[in-house]
Amino acid sequence: MALSLCPRCEQDHVLAATIKKTAQRIWVCPECEAAWLDETAIAAPGFIDLGTHLKAPGLTALWTELDVSEAR
Ligand SMILES: [Zn+2]
């Protein structure tokens, strides 16, 4: 799978990850922490903030909540 250049900051590539506690798939930019819940919807505008999304179900806003499945 080709990684998409982040449409928000254009500084890094969007990584596929899984939120460990909820098993939810998420796509996230390691540079600006923009996140998307649908790979086909990766675009700007339309991103969500990773920290905000993780806090919603009671998680901490840390990358340790994620299992990043795509090696850079
Ligand atoms: Zn970015």
N, CA, C, O and the ligand as a Tripos MOL2 file, in Angstrom:
@<TRIPOS>MOLECULE
protein
  289   287    73     0     0
PROTEIN
NO_CHARGES

@<TRIPOS>ATOM
      1 N           0.8400   -1.1870    0.0000 N.3       1 MET1
      2 CA          0.0000    0.0000    0.0000 C.3       1 MET1
      3 C           0.8760    1.2390    0.0000 C.2       1 MET1
      4 O           1.7330    1.3970    0.8690 O.2       1 MET1
      5 N           0.6710    2.0940   -0.9460 N.am      2 ALA2
      6 CA          1.4270    3.3420   -0.9940 C.3       2 ALA2
      7 C           0.9080    4.2830    0.0800 C.2       2 ALA2
      8 O          -0.3000    4.4450    0.2540 O.2       2 ALA2
      9 N           1.8260    4.8920    0.7880 N.am      3 LEU3
     10 CA          1.4120    5.8180    1.8270 C.3       3 LEU3
     11 C           1.1720    7.1830    1.2120 C.2       3 LEU3
     12 O           1.9010    7.6250    0.3240 O.2       3 LEU3
     13 N           0.1430    7.8310    1.7000 N.am      4 SER4
     14 CA         -0.2210    9.1290    1.1720 C.3       4 SER4
     15 C           0.5800   10.2230    1.8550 C.2       4 SER4
     16 O           0.7830   10.1950    3.0690 O.2       4 SER4
     17 N           1.0250   11.1680    1.0800 N.am      5 LEU5
     18 CA          1.6330   12.3530    1.6740 C.3       5 LEU5
     19 C           0.5320   13.0960    2.4170 C.2       5 LEU5
     20 O          -0.5650   13.2880    1.8930 O.2       5 LEU5
     21 N           0.8350   13.5070    3.6300 N.am      6 CYS6
     22 CA         -0.1780   14.1720    4.4390 C.3       6 CYS6
     23 C          -0.7040   15.4070    3.7150 C.2       6 CYS6
     24 O           0.0700   16.3000    3.3690 O.2       6 CYS6
     25 N          -2.0180   15.4620    3.4830 N.am      7 PRO7
     26 CA         -2.5850   16.6050    2.7580 C.3       7 PRO7
     27 C          -2.6920   17.8540    3.6280 C.2       7 PRO7
     28 O          -2.9560   18.9480    3.1280 O.2       7 PRO7
     29 N          -2.4890   17.6870    4.9020 N.am      8 ARG8
     30 CA         -2.5910   18.8460    5.7870 C.3       8 ARG8
     31 C          -1.2650   19.6080    5.8620 C.2       8 ARG8
     32 O          -1.2260   20.8130    5.6160 O.2       8 ARG8
     33 N          -0.1740   18.9020    6.2040 N.am      9 CYS9
     34 CA          1.1020   19.5900    6.3990 C.3       9 CYS9
     35 C           2.0730   19.3350    5.2550 C.2       9 CYS9
     36 O           3.0220   20.0960    5.0670 O.2       9 CYS9
     37 N           1.8440   18.2720    4.4860 N.am     10 GLU10
     38 CA          2.7040   17.9020    3.3640 C.3      10 GLU10
     39 C           4.1610   17.7230    3.7820 C.2      10 GLU10
     40 O           5.0780   17.9140    2.9840 O.2      10 GLU10
     41 N           4.3570   17.3540    5.0470 N.am     11 GLN11
     42 CA          5.7140   17.1710    5.5700 C.3      11 GLN11
     43 C           6.0650   15.7050    5.8050 C.2      11 GLN11
     44 O           7.2370   15.3600    5.9550 O.2      11 GLN11
     45 N           5.0600   14.8520    5.8370 N.am     12 ASP12
     46 CA          5.3240   13.4520    6.1340 C.3      12 ASP12
     47 C           4.2180   12.6050    5.5210 C.2      12 ASP12
     48 O           3.2480   13.1280    4.9730 O.2      12 ASP12
     49 N           4.3780   11.2880    5.6220 N.am     13 HIS13
     50 CA          3.4070   10.3860    5.0370 C.3      13 HIS13
     51 C           2.4700    9.8370    6.1020 C.2      13 HIS13
     52 O           2.8630    9.5960    7.2430 O.2      13 HIS13
     53 N           1.2430    9.6510    5.7030 N.am     14 VAL14
     54 CA          0.2180    9.1560    6.6130 C.3      14 VAL14
     55 C           0.4680    7.6710    6.8860 C.2      14 VAL14
     56 O           0.6670    6.8820    5.9620 O.2      14 VAL14
     57 N           0.4540    7.3130    8.1470 N.am     15 LEU15
     58 CA          0.6880    5.9310    8.5530 C.3      15 LEU15
     59 C          -0.6200    5.2560    8.9300 C.2      15 LEU15
     60 O          -1.5120    5.8800    9.5060 O.2      15 LEU15
     61 N          -0.7250    3.9760    8.5990 N.am     16 ALA16
     62 CA         -1.8750    3.1930    9.0390 C.3      16 ALA16
     63 C          -1.5690    2.6680   10.4350 C.2      16 ALA16
     64 O          -0.4640    2.1970   10.7020 O.2      16 ALA16
     65 N          -2.5410    2.7520   11.3100 N.am     17 ALA17
     66 CA         -2.3480    2.2980   12.6830 C.3      17 ALA17
     67 C          -3.6540    1.7300   13.2090 C.2      17 ALA17
     68 O          -4.7110    1.8740   12.5940 O.2      17 ALA17
     69 N          -3.5560    1.0870   14.3530 N.am     18 THR18
     70 CA         -4.7380    0.5820   15.0270 C.3      18 THR18
     71 C          -4.7090    1.0860   16.4640 C.2      18 THR18
     72 O          -3.6810    1.0000   17.1350 O.2      18 THR18
     73 N          -5.8210    1.6060   16.9300 N.am     19 ILE19
     74 CA         -5.9060    1.9990   18.3300 C.3      19 ILE19
     75 C          -6.0700    0.7210   19.1370 C.2      19 ILE19
     76 O          -7.0680    0.0130   18.9970 O.2      19 ILE19
     77 N          -5.0910    0.4300   19.9780 N.am     20 LYS20
     78 CA         -5.0280   -0.8710   20.6410 C.3      20 LYS20
     79 C          -6.2850   -1.2090   21.4330 C.2      20 LYS20
     80 O          -6.8120   -2.3160   21.3250 O.2      20 LYS20
     81 N          -6.7600   -0.2660   22.2200 N.am     21 LYS21
     82 CA         -7.8510   -0.5750   23.1350 C.3      21 LYS21
     83 C          -9.2140   -0.6940   22.4700 C.2      21 LYS21
     84 O         -10.1160   -1.3490   22.9910 O.2      21 LYS21
     85 N          -9.3530   -0.0610   21.3280 N.am     22 THR22
     86 CA        -10.6600   -0.1170   20.6650 C.3      22 THR22
     87 C         -10.6070   -0.9120   19.3700 C.2      22 THR22
     88 O         -11.6430   -1.1770   18.7590 O.2      22 THR22
     89 N          -9.4050   -1.2950   18.9480 N.am     23 ALA23
     90 CA         -9.1980   -2.0200   17.7010 C.3      23 ALA23
     91 C          -9.6820   -1.2280   16.4960 C.2      23 ALA23
     92 O          -9.9640   -1.7910   15.4380 O.2      23 ALA23
     93 N          -9.7740    0.0770   16.6710 N.am     24 GLN24
     94 CA        -10.2240    0.9150   15.5690 C.3      24 GLN24
     95 C          -9.0530    1.2540   14.6630 C.2      24 GLN24
     96 O          -7.9700    1.6140   15.1220 O.2      24 GLN24
     97 N          -9.2960    1.1310   13.3760 N.am     25 ARG25
     98 CA         -8.2690    1.5030   12.4180 C.3      25 ARG25
     99 C          -8.2450    3.0200   12.2900 C.2      25 ARG25
    100 O          -9.2840    3.6800   12.3140 O.2      25 ARG25
    101 N          -7.0440    3.5530   12.1540 N.am     26 ILE26
    102 CA         -6.8980    4.9970   12.0250 C.3      26 ILE26
    103 C          -5.6810    5.2690   11.1600 C.2      26 ILE26
    104 O          -4.7140    4.5070   11.1570 O.2      26 ILE26
    105 N          -5.7480    6.3510   10.4400 N.am     27 TRP27
    106 CA         -4.6170    6.7580    9.6230 C.3      27 TRP27
    107 C          -4.1540    8.0900   10.1690 C.2      27 TRP27
    108 O          -4.9610    8.9960   10.3780 O.2      27 TRP27
    109 N          -2.8590    8.2130   10.4020 N.am     28 VAL28
    110 CA         -2.3890    9.3900   11.1290 C.3      28 VAL28
    111 C          -1.0520    9.8840   10.5760 C.2      28 VAL28
    112 O          -0.2040    9.1020   10.1470 O.2      28 VAL28
    113 N          -0.8970   11.1900   10.6010 N.am     29 CYS29
    114 CA          0.3520   11.8080   10.1740 C.3      29 CYS29
    115 C           1.2470   11.9980   11.3960 C.2      29 CYS29
    116 O           0.8410   12.6590   12.3520 O.2      29 CYS29
    117 N           2.4460   11.4360   11.3870 N.am     30 PRO30
    118 CA          3.3350   11.5640   12.5450 C.3      30 PRO30
    119 C           3.8930   12.9750   12.7100 C.2      30 PRO30
    120 O           4.4100   13.3190   13.7730 O.2      30 PRO30
    121 N           3.7920   13.7740   11.6830 N.am     31 GLU31
    122 CA          4.3400   15.1310   11.7660 C.3      31 GLU31
    123 C           3.3660   16.0990   12.4450 C.2      31 GLU31
    124 O           3.7370   16.8010   13.3850 O.2      31 GLU31
    125 N           2.1370   16.1300   11.9710 N.am     32 CYS32
    126 CA          1.1980   17.1260   12.4900 C.3      32 CYS32
    127 C           0.0640   16.4930   13.2860 C.2      32 CYS32
    128 O          -0.7790   17.1990   13.8390 O.2      32 CYS32
    129 N           0.0420   15.1610   13.3460 N.am     33 GLU33
    130 CA         -0.9670   14.4310   14.1160 C.3      33 GLU33
    131 C          -2.3870   14.6430   13.6100 C.2      33 GLU33
    132 O          -3.3500   14.5410   14.3690 O.2      33 GLU33
    133 N          -2.5040   14.9340   12.3450 N.am     34 ALA34
    134 CA         -3.8200   14.8810   11.7130 C.3      34 ALA34
    135 C          -4.1720   13.4030   11.5870 C.2      34 ALA34
    136 O          -3.2930   12.5720   11.3580 O.2      34 ALA34
    137 N          -5.4500   13.0740   11.7350 N.am     35 ALA35
    138 CA         -5.8540   11.6820   11.6780 C.3      35 ALA35
    139 C          -7.1310   11.5380   10.8740 C.2      35 ALA35
    140 O          -7.9380   12.4620   10.7760 O.2      35 ALA35
    141 N          -7.2930   10.3510   10.3000 N.am     36 TRP36
    142 CA         -8.4910   10.0250    9.5260 C.3      36 TRP36
    143 C          -8.9530    8.6320    9.9070 C.2      36 TRP36
    144 O          -8.1380    7.7710   10.2390 O.2      36 TRP36
    145 N         -10.2520    8.4080    9.8620 N.am     37 LEU37
    146 CA        -10.8090    7.1000   10.2200 C.3      37 LEU37
    147 C         -11.0910    6.2540    8.9890 C.2      37 LEU37
    148 O         -11.4360    5.0780    9.0990 O.2      37 LEU37
    149 N         -10.9450    6.8460    7.8380 N.am     38 ASP38
    150 CA        -11.2140    6.1360    6.5960 C.3      38 ASP38
    151 C         -10.0740    6.4330    5.6210 C.2      38 ASP38
    152 O          -9.8070    7.5860    5.2830 O.2      38 ASP38
    153 N          -9.4230    5.3840    5.1880 N.am     39 GLU39
    154 CA         -8.2780    5.5680    4.2970 C.3      39 GLU39
    155 C          -8.6540    6.3010    3.0170 C.2      39 GLU39
    156 O          -7.8470    7.0450    2.4590 O.2      39 GLU39
    157 N          -9.8700    6.0900    2.5600 N.am     40 THR40
    158 CA        -10.2880    6.7060    1.3020 C.3      40 THR40
    159 C         -10.6620    8.1670    1.4910 C.2      40 THR40
    160 O         -10.9140    8.8790    0.5190 O.2      40 THR40
    161 N         -10.7000    8.6150    2.7460 N.am     41 ALA41
    162 CA        -11.1150    9.9840    3.0330 C.3      41 ALA41
    163 C          -9.9320   10.8620    3.4310 C.2      41 ALA41
    164 O         -10.1190   11.9660    3.9430 O.2      41 ALA41
    165 N          -8.7190   10.3740    3.1990 N.am     42 ILE42
    166 CA         -7.5450   11.1540    3.5860 C.3      42 ILE42
    167 C          -7.4370   12.3850    2.6850 C.2      42 ILE42
    168 O          -7.0510   12.2950    1.5200 O.2      42 ILE42
    169 N          -7.7860   13.5170    3.2520 N.am     43 ALA43
    170 CA         -7.7520   14.7790    2.5290 C.3      43 ALA43
    171 C          -7.8080   15.9020    3.5400 C.2      43 ALA43
    172 O          -8.1760   15.6920    4.6950 O.2      43 ALA43
    173 N          -7.4460   17.0830    3.1090 N.am     44 ALA44
    174 CA         -7.5750   18.2570    3.9680 C.3      44 ALA44
    175 C          -8.4650   19.2550    3.2500 C.2      44 ALA44
    176 O          -8.1610   19.5670    2.0990 O.2      44 ALA44
    177 N          -9.5220   19.7760    3.8170 N.am     45 PRO45
    178 CA         -9.9710   19.5280    5.1890 C.3      45 PRO45
    179 C         -10.6120   18.1440    5.3140 C.2      45 PRO45
    180 O         -10.8160   17.4440    4.3220 O.2      45 PRO45
    181 N         -10.9160   17.7760    6.5240 N.am     46 GLY46
    182 CA        -11.5400   16.4930    6.7580 C.3      46 GLY46
    183 C         -10.8070   15.6770    7.8010 C.2      46 GLY46
    184 O         -11.2760   14.6200    8.2230 O.2      46 GLY46
    185 N          -9.6550   16.1730    8.2130 N.am     47 PHE47
    186 CA         -8.9110   15.4320    9.2200 C.3      47 PHE47
    187 C          -9.4860   15.6930   10.6110 C.2      47 PHE47
    188 O         -10.1770   16.6850   10.8440 O.2      47 PHE47
    189 N          -9.1860   14.7900   11.5100 N.am     48 ILE48
    190 CA         -9.4920   15.0000   12.9210 C.3      48 ILE48
    191 C          -8.1630   15.0880   13.6600 C.2      48 ILE48
    192 O          -7.1330   14.6640   13.1360 O.2      48 ILE48
    193 N          -8.1770   15.6190   14.8370 N.am     49 ASP49
    194 CA         -6.9590   15.7240   15.6170 C.3      49 ASP49
    195 C          -6.7600   14.4400   16.4050 C.2      49 ASP49
    196 O          -7.6600   13.9930   17.1170 O.2      49 ASP49
    197 N          -5.5800   13.8500   16.2750 N.am     50 LEU50
    198 CA         -5.3240   12.5650   16.9300 C.3      50 LEU50
    199 C          -5.5550   12.6340   18.4360 C.2      50 LEU50
    200 O          -6.2060   11.7590   19.0080 O.2      50 LEU50
    201 N          -5.0280   13.6640   19.0730 N.am     51 GLY51
    202 CA         -5.1710   13.7690   20.5210 C.3      51 GLY51
    203 C          -6.6200   13.8720   20.9530 C.2      51 GLY51
    204 O          -7.0340   13.2480   21.9300 O.2      51 GLY51
    205 N          -7.3860   14.6630   20.2210 N.am     52 THR52
    206 CA         -8.8000   14.8220   20.5430 C.3      52 THR52
    207 C          -9.5430   13.5110   20.3640 C.2      52 THR52
    208 O         -10.4000   13.1600   21.1750 O.2      52 THR52
    209 N          -9.2210   12.7980   19.3170 N.am     53 HIS53
    210 CA         -9.9070   11.5400   19.0450 C.3      53 HIS53
    211 C          -9.6000   10.4950   20.1090 C.2      53 HIS53
    212 O         -10.4850    9.7410   20.5130 O.2      53 HIS53
    213 N          -8.3650   10.4470   20.5590 N.am     54 LEU54
    214 CA         -7.9860    9.4460   21.5590 C.3      54 LEU54
    215 C          -8.6080    9.7480   22.9200 C.2      54 LEU54
    216 O          -8.9520    8.8350   23.6710 O.2      54 LEU54
    217 N          -8.7480   11.0200   23.2260 N.am     55 LYS55
    218 CA         -9.3080   11.3780   24.5190 C.3      55 LYS55
    219 C         -10.8020   11.0770   24.5990 C.2      55 LYS55
    220 O         -11.3280   10.8180   25.6820 O.2      55 LYS55
    221 N         -11.4700   11.1090   23.4780 N.am     56 ALA56
    222 CA        -12.9260   10.9210   23.4780 C.3      56 ALA56
    223 C         -13.3740    9.6400   24.1810 C.2      56 ALA56
    224 O         -14.2670    9.7090   25.0260 O.2      56 ALA56
    225 N         -12.7990    8.4780   23.8750 N.am     57 PRO57
    226 CA        -13.2200    7.2530   24.5850 C.3      57 PRO57
    227 C         -12.4510    7.0280   25.8850 C.2      57 PRO57
    228 O         -12.4940    5.9290   26.4370 O.2      57 PRO57
    229 N         -11.7610    8.0290   26.3750 N.am     58 GLY58
    230 CA        -11.0770    7.8870   27.6480 C.3      58 GLY58
    231 C          -9.6400    7.4240   27.5430 C.2      58 GLY58
    232 O          -9.0410    7.0060   28.5340 O.2      58 GLY58
    233 N          -9.0900    7.4990   26.3530 N.am     59 LEU59
    234 CA         -7.6940    7.1140   26.1880 C.3      59 LEU59
    235 C          -6.8100    8.3310   26.4050 C.2      59 LEU59
    236 O          -7.2960    9.4600   26.4700 O.2      59 LEU59
    237 N          -5.5300    8.0980   26.5150 N.am     60 THR60
    238 CA         -4.6050    9.2150   26.6230 C.3      60 THR60
    239 C          -4.1650    9.6220   25.2260 C.2      60 THR60
    240 O          -4.1570    8.8090   24.3020 O.2      60 THR60
    241 N          -3.8050   10.8690   25.0890 N.am     61 ALA61
    242 CA         -3.4320   11.3750   23.7720 C.3      61 ALA61
    243 C          -1.9740   11.0690   23.4680 C.2      61 ALA61
    244 O          -1.1610   11.9690   23.2580 O.2      61 ALA61
    245 N          -1.6730    9.8140   23.4510 N.am     62 LEU62
    246 CA         -0.3010    9.3890   23.2310 C.3      62 LEU62
    247 C          -0.2100    8.3710   22.1150 C.2      62 LEU62
    248 O          -1.1350    7.5960   21.8700 O.2      62 LEU62
    249 N           0.9310    8.3960   21.4470 N.am     63 TRP63
    250 CA          1.1470    7.4420   20.3610 C.3      63 TRP63
    251 C           1.2350    6.0100   20.8830 C.2      63 TRP63
    252 O           1.0990    5.0670   20.1040 O.2      63 TRP63
    253 N           1.4550    5.8340   22.1640 N.am     64 THR64
    254 CA          1.5260    4.4860   22.7110 C.3      64 THR64
    255 C           0.1710    3.7890   22.6610 C.2      64 THR64
    256 O           0.0840    2.5720   22.8230 O.2      64 THR64
    257 N          -0.8810    4.5640   22.4380 N.am     65 GLU65
    258 CA         -2.2200    3.9620   22.2880 C.3      65 GLU65
    259 C          -2.3530    3.2980   20.9180 C.2      65 GLU65
    260 O          -3.2870    2.5360   20.6690 O.2      65 GLU65
    261 N          -1.4090    3.6000   20.0450 N.am     66 LEU66
    262 CA         -1.5060    3.1160   18.6760 C.3      66 LEU66
    263 C          -0.5480    1.9640   18.4070 C.2      66 LEU66
    264 O           0.5490    1.8870   18.9600 O.2      66 LEU66
    265 N          -1.0010    1.0870   17.5470 N.am     67 ASP67
    266 CA         -0.1410    0.0490   17.0090 C.3      67 ASP67
    267 C           0.0660    0.4080   15.5380 C.2      67 ASP67
    268 O          -0.7930    0.1480   14.6960 O.2      67 ASP67
    269 N           1.1980    0.9980   15.2500 N.am     68 VAL68
    270 CA          1.4550    1.4470   13.8790 C.3      68 VAL68
    271 C           1.8810    0.2440   13.0510 C.2      68 VAL68
    272 O           2.8740   -0.4200   13.3470 O.2      68 VAL68
    273 N           1.1100   -0.0150   12.0170 N.am     69 SER69
    274 CA          1.3150   -1.2500   11.2770 C.3      69 SER69
    275 C           2.1360   -1.0650   10.0030 C.2      69 SER69
    276 O           2.5920   -2.0380    9.4030 O.2      69 SER69
    277 N           2.3190    0.1680    9.6020 N.am     70 GLU70
    278 CA          3.0740    0.4040    8.3650 C.3      70 GLU70
    279 C           4.4500    0.9550    8.6940 C.2      70 GLU70
    280 O           4.5770    2.0350    9.2700 O.2      70 GLU70
    281 N           5.4660    0.2140    8.3280 N.am     71 ALA71
    282 CA          6.8180    0.6870    8.5510 C.3      71 ALA71
    283 C           7.1060    1.8470    7.6190 C.2      71 ALA71
    284 O           6.6350    1.8770    6.4820 O.2      71 ALA71
    285 N           7.8600    2.7750    8.0950 N.am     72 ARG72
    286 CA          8.1610    3.9430    7.2690 C.3      72 ARG72
    287 C           9.3510    3.6490    6.3760 C.2      72 ARG72
    288 O           9.7670    4.5080    5.5990 O.2      72 ARG72
    289 ZN          0.6740   16.1080    8.4860 Zn       73 ZN73
@<TRIPOS>BOND
     1     1     2 1
     2     2     3 1
     3     3     4 2
     4     3     5 am
     5     5     6 1
     6     6     7 1
     7     7     8 2
     8     7     9 am
     9     9    10 1
    10    10    11 1
    11    11    12 2
    12    11    13 am
    13    13    14 1
    14    14    15 1
    15    15    16 2
    16    15    17 am
    17    17    18 1
    18    18    19 1
    19    19    20 2
    20    19    21 am
    21    21    22 1
    22    22    23 1
    23    23    24 2
    24    23    25 am
    25    25    26 1
    26    26    27 1
    27    27    28 2
    28    27    29 am
    29    29    30 1
    30    30    31 1
    31    31    32 2
    32    31    33 am
    33    33    34 1
    34    34    35 1
    35    35    36 2
    36    35    37 am
    37    37    38 1
    38    38    39 1
    39    39    40 2
    40    39    41 am
    41    41    42 1
    42    42    43 1
    43    43    44 2
    44    43    45 am
    45    45    46 1
    46    46    47 1
    47    47    48 2
    48    47    49 am
    49    49    50 1
    50    50    51 1
    51    51    52 2
    52    51    53 am
    53    53    54 1
    54    54    55 1
    55    55    56 2
    56    55    57 am
    57    57    58 1
    58    58    59 1
    59    59    60 2
    60    59    61 am
    61    61    62 1
    62    62    63 1
    63    63    64 2
    64    63    65 am
    65    65    66 1
    66    66    67 1
    67    67    68 2
    68    67    69 am
    69    69    70 1
    70    70    71 1
    71    71    72 2
    72    71    73 am
    73    73    74 1
    74    74    75 1
    75    75    76 2
    76    75    77 am
    77    77    78 1
    78    78    79 1
    79    79    80 2
    80    79    81 am
    81    81    82 1
    82    82    83 1
    83    83    84 2
    84    83    85 am
    85    85    86 1
    86    86    87 1
    87    87    88 2
    88    87    89 am
    89    89    90 1
    90    90    91 1
    91    91    92 2
    92    91    93 am
    93    93    94 1
    94    94    95 1
    95    95    96 2
    96    95    97 am
    97    97    98 1
    98    98    99 1
    99    99   100 2
   100    99   101 am
   101   101   102 1
   102   102   103 1
   103   103   104 2
   104   103   105 am
   105   105   106 1
   106   106   107 1
   107   107   108 2
   108   107   109 am
   109   109   110 1
   110   110   111 1
   111   111   112 2
   112   111   113 am
   113   113   114 1
   114   114   115 1
   115   115   116 2
   116   115   117 am
   117   117   118 1
   118   118   119 1
   119   119   120 2
   120   119   121 am
   121   121   122 1
   122   122   123 1
   123   123   124 2
   124   123   125 am
   125   125   126 1
   126   126   127 1
   127   127   128 2
   128   127   129 am
   129   129   130 1
   130   130   131 1
   131   131   132 2
   132   131   133 am
   133   133   134 1
   134   134   135 1
   135   135   136 2
   136   135   137 am
   137   137   138 1
   138   138   139 1
   139   139   140 2
   140   139   141 am
   141   141   142 1
   142   142   143 1
   143   143   144 2
   144   143   145 am
   145   145   146 1
   146   146   147 1
   147   147   148 2
   148   147   149 am
   149   149   150 1
   150   150   151 1
   151   151   152 2
   152   151   153 am
   153   153   154 1
   154   154   155 1
   155   155   156 2
   156   155   157 am
   157   157   158 1
   158   158   159 1
   159   159   160 2
   160   159   161 am
   161   161   162 1
   162   162   163 1
   163   163   164 2
   164   163   165 am
   165   165   166 1
   166   166   167 1
   167   167   168 2
   168   167   169 am
   169   169   170 1
   170   170   171 1
   171   171   172 2
   172   171   173 am
   173   173   174 1
   174   174   175 1
   175   175   176 2
   176   175   177 am
   177   177   178 1
   178   178   179 1
   179   179   180 2
   180   179   181 am
   181   181   182 1
   182   182   183 1
   183   183   184 2
   184   183   185 am
   185   185   186 1
   186   186   187 1
   187   187   188 2
   188   187   189 am
   189   189   190 1
   190   190   191 1
   191   191   192 2
   192   191   193 am
   193   193   194 1
   194   194   195 1
   195   195   196 2
   196   195   197 am
   197   197   198 1
   198   198   199 1
   199   199   200 2
   200   199   201 am
   201   201   202 1
   202   202   203 1
   203   203   204 2
   204   203   205 am
   205   205   206 1
   206   206   207 1
   207   207   208 2
   208   207   209 am
   209   209   210 1
   210   210   211 1
   211   211   212 2
   212   211   213 am
   213   213   214 1
   214   214   215 1
   215   215   216 2
   216   215   217 am
   217   217   218 1
   218   218   219 1
   219   219   220 2
   220   219   221 am
   221   221   222 1
   222   222   223 1
   223   223   224 2
   224   223   225 am
   225   225   226 1
   226   226   227 1
   227   227   228 2
   228   227   229 am
   229   229   230 1
   230   230   231 1
   231   231   232 2
   232   231   233 am
   233   233   234 1
   234   234   235 1
   235   235   236 2
   236   235   237 am
   237   237   238 1
   238   238   239 1
   239   239   240 2
   240   239   241 am
   241   241   242 1
   242   242   243 1
   243   243   244 2
   244   243   245 am
   245   245   246 1
   246   246   247 1
   247   247   248 2
   248   247   249 am
   249   249   250 1
   250   250   251 1
   251   251   252 2
   252   251   253 am
   253   253   254 1
   254   254   255 1
   255   255   256 2
   256   255   257 am
   257   257   258 1
   258   258   259 1
   259   259   260 2
   260   259   261 am
   261   261   262 1
   262   262   263 1
   263   263   264 2
   264   263   265 am
   265   265   266 1
   266   266   267 1
   267   267   268 2
   268   267   269 am
   269   269   270 1
   270   270   271 1
   271   271   272 2
   272   271   273 am
   273   273   274 1
   274   274   275 1
   275   275   276 2
   276   275   277 am
   277   277   278 1
   278   278   279 1
   279   279   280 2
   280   279   281 am
   281   281   282 1
   282   282   283 1
   283   283   284 2
   284   283   285 am
   285   285   286 1
   286   286   287 1
   287   287   288 2
@<TRIPOS>SUBSTRUCTURE
     1 MET1         2 RESIDUE 1 A MET
     2 ALA2         6 RESIDUE 1 A ALA
     3 LEU3        10 RESIDUE 1 A LEU
     4 SER4        14 RESIDUE 1 A SER
     5 LEU5        18 RESIDUE 1 A LEU
     6 CYS6        22 RESIDUE 1 A CYS
     7 PRO7        26 RESIDUE 1 A PRO
     8 ARG8        30 RESIDUE 1 A ARG
     9 CYS9        34 RESIDUE 1 A CYS
    10 GLU10       38 RESIDUE 1 A GLU
    11 GLN11       42 RESIDUE 1 A GLN
    12 ASP12       46 RESIDUE 1 A ASP
    13 HIS13       50 RESIDUE 1 A HIS
    14 VAL14       54 RESIDUE 1 A VAL
    15 LEU15       58 RESIDUE 1 A LEU
    16 ALA16       62 RESIDUE 1 A ALA
    17 ALA17       66 RESIDUE 1 A ALA
    18 THR18       70 RESIDUE 1 A THR
    19 ILE19       74 RESIDUE 1 A ILE
    20 LYS20       78 RESIDUE 1 A LYS
    21 LYS21       82 RESIDUE 1 A LYS
    22 THR22       86 RESIDUE 1 A THR
    23 ALA23       90 RESIDUE 1 A ALA
    24 GLN24       94 RESIDUE 1 A GLN
    25 ARG25       98 RESIDUE 1 A ARG
    26 ILE26      102 RESIDUE 1 A ILE
    27 TRP27      106 RESIDUE 1 A TRP
    28 VAL28      110 RESIDUE 1 A VAL
    29 CYS29      114 RESIDUE 1 A CYS
    30 PRO30      118 RESIDUE 1 A PRO
    31 GLU31      122 RESIDUE 1 A GLU
    32 CYS32      126 RESIDUE 1 A CYS
    33 GLU33      130 RESIDUE 1 A GLU
    34 ALA34      134 RESIDUE 1 A ALA
    35 ALA35      138 RESIDUE 1 A ALA
    36 TRP36      142 RESIDUE 1 A TRP
    37 LEU37      146 RESIDUE 1 A LEU
    38 ASP38      150 RESIDUE 1 A ASP
    39 GLU39      154 RESIDUE 1 A GLU
    40 THR40      158 RESIDUE 1 A THR
    41 ALA41      162 RESIDUE 1 A ALA
    42 ILE42      166 RESIDUE 1 A ILE
    43 ALA43      170 RESIDUE 1 A ALA
    44 ALA44      174 RESIDUE 1 A ALA
    45 PRO45      178 RESIDUE 1 A PRO
    46 GLY46      182 RESIDUE 1 A GLY
    47 PHE47      186 RESIDUE 1 A PHE
    48 ILE48      190 RESIDUE 1 A ILE
    49 ASP49      194 RESIDUE 1 A ASP
    50 LEU50      198 RESIDUE 1 A LEU
    51 GLY51      202 RESIDUE 1 A GLY
    52 THR52      206 RESIDUE 1 A THR
    53 HIS53      210 RESIDUE 1 A HIS
    54 LEU54      214 RESIDUE 1 A LEU
    55 LYS55      218 RESIDUE 1 A LYS
    56 ALA56      222 RESIDUE 1 A ALA
    57 PRO57      226 RESIDUE 1 A PRO
    58 GLY58      230 RESIDUE 1 A GLY
    59 LEU59      234 RESIDUE 1 A LEU
    60 THR60      238 RESIDUE 1 A THR
    61 ALA61      242 RESIDUE 1 A ALA
    62 LEU62      246 RESIDUE 1 A LEU
    63 TRP63      250 RESIDUE 1 A TRP
    64 THR64      254 RESIDUE 1 A THR
    65 GLU65      258 RESIDUE 1 A GLU
    66 LEU66      262 RESIDUE 1 A LEU
    67 ASP67      266 RESIDUE 1 A ASP
    68 VAL68      270 RESIDUE 1 A VAL
    69 SER69      274 RESIDUE 1 A SER
    70 GLU70      278 RESIDUE 1 A GLU
    71 ALA71      282 RESIDUE 1 A ALA
    72 ARG72      286 RESIDUE 1 A ARG
    73 ZN73       289 GROUP 0 **** ****
